[in-house]
């Protein structure tokens, strides 16, 4: 049986965005990522990704299994399906939400300044 197809993923250290490997660099879209048919090529990409880890650009690069067909790229594990779909929280809640002053008006994105308010 042939080895399963794989992709390489990591998270950008700056903002936690999910990234996918493509030709020696990172892209943000699963569909733009590189699918490896051979384990040796996947392992070489994983080794090359360590340079980005050393430069504090990404964290935790790893390989995951996919199936590629005429409809696109399909991660085989639930974790990767969720990661590829994007954030699983509402954009208007939590730390990713725009900050508001006590009066309810949008504030600047200066989070240090926003800590003075109790909401």
N, C-alpha and C positions, 0 to 999 in steps of 0.2 A: 504494500500500500504506500502511496506517495505521501511525503510529509505535508502537513497542512500549510496553507498559505499563512503568512504572518505580516503584521505591521508593527512599527515601532512608535511608541507614544511616550510622552512625558508631560510635566506641567511646567509652565513658565514660572520662574521664581518670583518675578516682579508682581504678578497679579493672579497667579494660579490657573491661568487659562490652559485648557487642554490643547496639546500640540501633537502633530504627527510628522514623522520624518519623510523628507522627500529630497533625494539627491544631495545629501550633505548639509541640509538645513531644515528648518522647521516651518510647517504651515499649520493654520488653525482649523482646516476643514478635513474631515475624514476622507471625503471624496477626492481631495487633492493630494492625499498621502500616497506613499509608495507601498505597493504590495509586493512582498518577497515570496517567490515560489521555491527558492532554495534556502535551506537552513544556513549554509555558509554565508550567503549574502546578508541574511538577517543578522547573523552573529557579527559580521563585519560592521554593519550599520550601528549595532548596539555598542560595539567597541569605539567607533568614531563619535558616538553621542557623549561618551565620557568626557570629551574635551569641553563640551558645553556645560557639563556638570562642574568641571574644574574651574570654569570661568564664571560660575554662579549665575548662569542664565536659565538653566532648567534643573529640575529635581526628579529623581526616581524614573529614569528611562527604563522601559521594559518592552518586551515583545508580547503580542497577543495574537490569537488565531482569528482569521477571517475567512470568508468565502467570497470570491469575486465571480460574478456572472454578468450576463447582459443587462441586468437591472441595476448593477452597482456593486458596492462593497458592503458586506454584511458581517459585523462582529458576531462571533459565536457565543460569547459569554454575556450575561445580563449586565455585568459591570460596565463593559465596553459599549454596549448599546445605550446605556444611560449616559455615560460620559460623552458619547458622540452627539447625543441629543441636546447637549448644553446644560446650563444650570437647572437644577431640579427644585429651585426655590423661586418664589415670586420676586420679581425685580423691584417691586415697590415696598418690600419689607426687608428688614435686617440691614447689615452693614453696606449692602450694595444700593440701598434706597437713597434717593436725594435727601439731604438733611433739611430740617425745617426749624425755624426759630420758634420760640414759645407762642408767637402770634399766629403760627401756621404758615408763614411765608417761607418760600425756599431760601436757603442760605447758600453761601459759597461752599465749595467742596473742601474747605479748610477744616479738617476733622479735629485738629487740636483746639481750634476756636469753638467748635461745636460742643466740646466736652463741658463747657461752662453751663450748659442748659440741661435741665432735667425735664425729660419729655414724658 
